[in-house]
């Protein structure tokens, strides 16, 4: 499944369903909904929440990196999974900022088949 975020203020942001579902849940939205909206009034809180999650994720990643630095197998695995949530949410954060500046909402739509 893919989730597409759209706004008149920016180009579409497309995410795999599992990542988008995680982000939508963090924003208090139901990821199972076929579509939804972040209203203009909800954008400031959504941006603040994403920033909070990104900072927490970066701290956790730094702790993990320090712990696995001496273990070659762990270092290889960490490299394979190097894209963390903080990095994945950047395009959406940019969209939300632009939407807020342009005073326009952000809409999301789930497309494709659901796995599982």
Secondary structure by P-SEA (a helix, b strand, c coil): cbbbbbbccccbbbbcaaaaaaaaaaaccccccccccccccaaaaaaaaaaaaaaaaaaaaaaaaaaacccaaaaaaaaaacccccccaaaaaaaaaaaaaacbbbbbbbbccccc
